[in-house]
Amino acid sequence: MTPRQLPLFRLFGFQVKLDLSWLLIALLITWTLAAGLFPQSYPGLSREMYWWMGITGAAGIFFSIVFHEFSHSLVARHYGLNIRGITLFIFGGIAEMEKEPATPKSEFLIAIAGPLASFLLAFVFYQVHLLATANEWSVFIIGVTYYLAYLNTILAIFNLVPAFPLDGGRMLRAALWAWKKNLRSATRIASQIGSGFGLVMMILGVLWVLQGIFIAGMWWFLIGVFLRVTAAASFKQVLLQEALQDQPIRRFMTSQPLTVPPSLSIEQLVQDYIYRHHFKMFPVIENSRLLGCITTREVKAVPQEQWSDRTVGELTSPCSADNTVSPDTDAMQVLSLMTQPNASSRFMVVEDQRLIGIISLTDLKEFLSLKLELESPNR
């Protein structure tokens, strides 16, 4: 979990987090509803009532997005996919799947679960609106339920647009995957469509801004940028998974890693190793025996005036599942470990208690960069 994310609650085993960027959109939505939409639609109410309607409407949007993402997550869990959590951010929400679905069928059903959930919420809110109108309930209930019914309908329809990584784009990818029997090809086509749709949104956003429709135009532009970036990132993720799946980590490791002795002072470690080689973790070796490792985290905990008096051996962390992997560990599993919150970006590769290599997140990213350069469809 990054410093920008706040844990909110856990439900059905899923951790729901709030990116700080979502607070901006929540304030903007509340202000737009309280100062614009509700006063125009239901004139004559008090200012306090409009603000309470705005706050309730924003809370309803929060609930609707979480409900949408929970639907994805529950179906994904049914198909054996691990969900790290659900994060709400400035452009909506995302269920964080550790890997891609295994089949076109599971991809399609996971994707369509979100829009179906939004349509269900729209139906429920609209039925409450009709009931409130027929029984002349408070304008508060009538206005907020109609707005949430409308918003969930728009959310469902927008997500059905066949532009990856929107739900509709994922459904398109599932169909192409089933047809072509090739996940990479299906993802490339769906990503290109998603990138093109994002470009169209950006152009429309600029045109709206030039016509004086500033807020809507800026949102269309920013969402377009987001779609283009995530479409490209999703294709890279598929290439990475395809390249690393079922491959032992020994294939990607550095086989002659830089090590340090336990007798080395912390000052020497910092000056001659950390500052020179820019690594955050070093294996500690004595007489060819692996003692463990030392990281910048341990060094930082020691006051700088003590660096010349303290040694690496005093701060060495023993080998554990947090810093070592076996050479036959699946590379995708190692990548998943590295991308966990607060996880190390370098792991020692150990066999029979011997250090045989080092694997870093940088190694895997450089491999992916080369693969993209050599296998780019635009070559």
C-alpha positions in Angstrom: 0.0 0.0 0.0 1.4 3.4 -1.0 1.4 6.5 1.2 -1.3 7.9 -1.1 -3.7 5.1 -0.2 -5.9 5.0 2.9 -7.3 1.6 4.1 -11.1 1.9 4.7 -12.5 -1.5 5.4 -12.4 -5.2 4.6 -15.4 -7.0 3.3 -15.6 -10.6 1.9 -11.9 -10.8 2.3 -11.2 -7.8 0.0 -9.4 -4.7 1.4 -11.0 -1.5 0.1 -8.6 1.4 -0.1 -9.0 5.1 -1.0 -6.5 6.9 -3.1 -6.1 10.5 -1.9 -7.0 11.6 -5.4 -10.5 10.4 -4.9 -11.0 13.1 -2.2 -10.7 15.7 -5.0 -13.4 14.2 -7.1 -15.6 13.6 -4.0 -15.4 17.4 -3.2 -16.0 18.3 -6.8 -19.1 16.0 -7.1 -20.5 17.3 -3.8 -20.1 20.9 -4.9 -21.5 20.3 -8.4 -24.6 18.6 -7.0 -25.2 21.0 -4.1 -24.5 24.2 -6.1 -25.7 23.2 -9.5 -27.7 20.1 -10.3 -30.1 19.9 -7.3 -30.9 23.6 -7.1 -31.7 23.6 -10.8 -33.8 20.4 -10.7 -35.6 21.1 -7.3 -35.8 24.9 -6.7 -37.0 26.4 -3.5 -35.2 24.2 -1.0 -32.8 25.5 1.7 -29.1 25.8 1.1 -28.4 23.2 3.9 -30.8 20.8 2.2 -28.9 21.1 -1.1 -25.6 20.4 0.6 -27.0 17.4 2.4 -28.3 16.1 -0.9 -24.9 16.7 -2.5 -23.1 14.9 0.3 -25.5 11.9 0.1 -25.2 11.8 -3.7 -21.4 11.7 -3.4 -21.6 8.9 -0.8 -24.0 7.1 -3.2 -21.4 7.3 -6.0 -18.8 5.9 -3.6 -21.1 3.0 -2.8 -22.0 2.4 -6.5 -18.3 2.2 -7.5 -17.4 -0.2 -4.6 -20.4 -2.3 -5.5 -19.3 -2.4 -9.2 -15.8 -3.4 -8.3 -16.9 -6.0 -5.7 -18.9 -7.7 -8.5 -15.7 -8.0 -10.6 -13.8 -9.3 -7.6 -16.3 -11.9 -6.5 -16.5 -13.4 -10.0 -12.7 -13.3 -10.3 -12.3 -15.1 -7.0 -14.8 -17.8 -8.3 -12.3 -18.4 -11.2 -9.3 -18.7 -8.8 -7.8 -15.2 -9.4 -6.4 -13.5 -6.3 -7.5 -9.9 -5.8 -5.1 -7.8 -3.8 -7.7 -5.2 -3.0 -10.1 -2.6 -4.4 -8.8 1.0 -4.8 -10.9 4.1 -5.4 -9.0 6.8 -7.2 -9.8 10.0 -9.2 -11.1 8.1 -12.3 -13.3 5.6 -10.4 -12.2 2.3 -9.0 -10.1 -0.8 -9.8 -10.1 -4.4 -8.6 -6.4 -5.2 -8.4 -6.0 -8.7 -10.0 -2.5 -10.3 -9.6 -2.6 -11.9 -13.0 -4.8 -12.1 -16.2 -7.7 -14.5 -16.3 -6.9 -18.0 -17.6 -9.6 -18.4 -20.2 -11.7 -16.1 -22.5 -14.8 -17.3 -20.7 -13.6 -16.2 -17.3 -12.3 -12.9 -18.7 -15.8 -12.2 -20.3 -17.7 -13.1 -17.1 -15.4 -11.1 -14.8 -15.7 -8.1 -17.1 -19.5 -8.1 -17.6 -20.1 -8.5 -13.9 -19.4 -4.8 -13.3 -21.9 -3.3 -15.8 -24.5 -5.8 -14.8 -24.1 -4.7 -11.1 -24.4 -1.0 -12.1 -27.6 -1.7 -14.1 -29.0 -3.6 -11.1 -28.2 -0.6 -8.8 -29.8 1.8 -11.4 -33.0 -0.4 -11.4 -33.1 -0.5 -7.6 -32.6 3.3 -7.2 -35.1 4.1 -9.9 -37.7 1.8 -8.2 -37.2 3.7 -4.9 -37.5 7.0 -6.8 -40.8 5.9 -8.3 -42.1 4.7 -4.9 -41.0 8.0 -3.3 -42.6 10.1 -6.0 -45.9 8.1 -5.8 -46.1 8.5 -2.1 -44.9 12.1 -2.1 -41.9 11.4 0.1 -39.2 14.0 0.8 -37.6 15.8 -2.2 -34.4 14.7 -0.6 -35.1 11.0 -1.4 -36.8 11.7 -4.7 -33.8 13.8 -6.0 -31.0 11.7 -4.7 -32.4 8.3 -5.8 -33.2 9.7 -9.3 -29.6 11.0 -9.6 -28.1 7.7 -8.5 -30.3 5.7 -10.9 -29.2 8.0 -13.7 -25.5 7.9 -12.7 -25.4 4.1 -12.5 -27.0 3.8 -15.9 -24.3 6.1 -17.3 -21.6 4.2 -15.5 -22.8 0.9 -16.9 -23.1 2.2 -20.5 -19.8 3.9 -20.5 -18.0 0.8 -19.2 -19.6 -1.3 -22.0 -17.8 0.8 -24.6 -15.5 -1.7 -26.4 -12.3 0.2 -25.5 -9.7 -1.6 -23.4 -9.2 -1.4 -20.4 -12.9 -0.6 -19.9 -15.2 -3.6 -19.2 -16.5 -3.5 -22.7 -12.9 -3.6 -24.0 -12.2 -6.6 -21.8 -15.3 -8.3 -23.2 -14.0 -7.5 -26.7 -10.6 -9.0 -25.8 -12.3 -12.1 -24.5 -14.2 -12.5 -27.8 -11.0 -11.9 -29.9 -9.1 -14.3 -27.6 -11.7 -17.0 -28.1 -11.6 -16.4 -31.9 -7.9 -16.1 -32.4 -6.7 -18.4 -29.6 -4.0 -15.8 -28.9 -4.1 -13.6 -25.8 -1.3 -11.3 -27.0 -3.0 -10.6 -30.4 -6.4 -10.1 -28.7 -4.9 -7.7 -26.2 -3.0 -5.7 -28.8 -6.1 -5.2 -30.9 -8.3 -4.3 -27.9 -5.5 -2.0 -26.5 -5.2 -0.2 -29.9 -9.0 0.4 -29.9 -8.8 1.6 -26.3 -6.0 4.0 -27.1 -7.9 5.3 -30.1 -11.0 5.9 -28.0 -8.9 7.7 -25.5 -7.5 9.9 -28.2 -11.0 10.8 -29.4 -12.0 11.7 -25.8 -8.9 13.9 -25.5 -9.8 15.8 -28.8 -13.4 16.2 -27.7 -12.2 17.5 -24.4 -10.0 20.1 -26.0 -12.9 21.2 -28.3 -15.3 21.5 -25.3 -12.7 23.6 -23.4 -12.3 25.9 -26.4 -16.1 26.3 -26.5 -16.2 27.4 -22.8 -17.3 24.0 -21.4 -14.3 23.9 -19.2 -15.0 21.3 -16.4 -16.6 18.7 -18.7 -13.9 19.2 -21.3 -11.1 18.8 -18.8 -12.6 15.6 -17.4 -13.0 14.1 -20.9 -9.4 15.1 -21.7 -8.0 13.5 -18.5 -10.0 10.3 -18.8 -8.8 10.1 -22.4 -5.2 10.3 -21.2 -5.9 7.7 -18.6 -7.4 5.3 -21.1 -4.4 5.7 -23.5 -1.8 5.1 -20.7 -3.6 2.1 -19.2 -4.3 0.5 -22.6 -0.5 0.6 -23.4 0.3 -0.6 -19.9 -2.1 -3.5 -20.1 -0.5 -4.7 -23.3 2.9 -4.6 -21.7 1.5 -6.6 -18.7 0.3 -9.3 -21.0 3.7 -9.5 -22.8 5.4 -9.7 -19.4 3.1 -12.5 -18.2 3.5 -14.4 -21.4 7.3 -14.1 -21.2 7.6 -15.0 -17.5 4.8 -17.6 -17.0 6.2 -21.0 -16.3 9.8 -19.8 -16.6 12.2 -20.4 -13.7 13.7 -17.3 -12.1 17.2 -18.7 -12.7 16.8 -17.7 -16.4 16.6 -14.0 -15.5 18.9 -13.7 -12.4 22.3 -12.1 -12.2 24.6 -15.1 -11.6 27.6 -13.3 -10.1 26.1 -10.8 -7.7 28.0 -8.2 -5.7 28.4 -9.3 -2.1 29.8 -7.8 1.1 31.6 -9.4 4.1 30.2 -9.1 7.6 33.3 -7.3 8.9 32.7 -4.3 6.6 31.8 -1.1 8.4 28.5 0.6 7.7 30.4 3.7 6.5 32.4 1.6 4.0 29.2 -0.1 2.9 27.5 3.2 2.2 30.5 4.9 0.5 31.9 2.0 -1.5 28.8 -0.1 -2.3 25.5 1.7 -1.9 26.6 5.1 -3.4 28.7 3.4 -6.1 26.5 0.6 -7.3 23.1 2.1 -6.3 21.6 -1.1 -4.9 19.4 -1.2 -1.8 20.2 -4.8 -0.8 23.5 -6.7 -0.6 24.0 -10.4 0.3 26.4 -10.9 3.2 29.0 -13.7 2.6 31.7 -15.1 4.9 34.0 -17.9 3.7 31.5 -18.7 0.9 28.7 -19.1 3.4 25.6 -17.0 3.0 24.7 -15.3 6.3 21.8 -13.2 5.0 21.5 -9.7 3.6 21.7 -6.1 4.5 19.4 -3.4 3.1 19.3 0.4 3.2 16.4 0.1 5.6 18.7 -1.3 8.3 21.4 1.2 7.5 18.9 4.1 7.8 18.0 3.0 11.3 21.5 3.6 12.5 22.5 7.2 13.4 25.1 8.4 10.9 27.7 9.2 13.6 27.8 5.5 14.4 28.4 4.3 10.9 32.2 4.0 11.4 31.8 1.9 14.5 29.1 -0.5 13.4 29.6 -3.4 11.0 27.5 -5.1 8.4 27.4 -8.3 10.5 25.5 -6.5 13.3 22.7 -5.5 10.9 22.5 -8.6 8.7 19.0 -10.0 8.3 18.9 -13.8 8.1 17.6 -15.5 5.0 13.8 -15.8 4.9 10.9 -15.9 2.5 11.0 -12.1 2.5 14.4 -11.9 0.8 15.1 -15.3 -0.9 13.7 -17.5 -3.6 14.8 -20.8 -5.0 16.1 -20.8 -8.6 13.2 -22.9 -9.8 10.5 -20.5 -8.5 8.1 -19.3 -11.2 9.2 -15.9 -12.5 5.6 -14.5 -12.4 5.4 -15.5 -8.7 8.6 -13.6 -8.0 7.3 -10.6 -9.8 4.1 -10.7 -7.8 6.2 -10.9 -4.6 8.2 -7.8 -5.6 5.2 -5.8 -6.4 3.5 -6.4 -3.0 3.3 -3.3 -0.7 6.6 -2.7 1.2 8.2 -5.7 -0.5 11.9 -5.8 -1.5 12.7 -5.1 -5.2 15.7 -7.5 -5.0 15.7 -11.1 -3.9 18.6 -13.5 -3.3 18.4 -16.7 -5.3 19.5 -19.5 -3.0 20.0 -23.2 -3.6 21.1 -25.6 -0.9 21.8 -22.6 1.4 24.2 -21.3 -1.3 23.8 -17.9 -3.0 23.7 -18.5 -6.8 22.3 -15.2 -8.0 20.3 -12.1 -7.5 17.0 -11.1 -9.2 15.8 -7.6 -9.2 12.7 -5.8 -10.4 15.0 -3.8 -12.7 16.2 -7.0 -14.3 12.7 -8.0 -15.2 11.8 -4.5 -16.5 14.8 -4.4 -18.7 13.9 -7.8 -20.1 10.4 -6.6 -20.9 11.8 -3.4 -22.5 14.0 -5.4 -24.8 11.1 -7.8 -25.6 8.9 -4.8 -26.5 11.6 -3.3 -28.7 12.2 -6.6 -30.6 8.6 -7.8 -30.8 6.7 -4.5 -31.3 3.9 -4.9 -33.8 4.8 -1.5 -35.2 8.3 -2.6 -36.4 
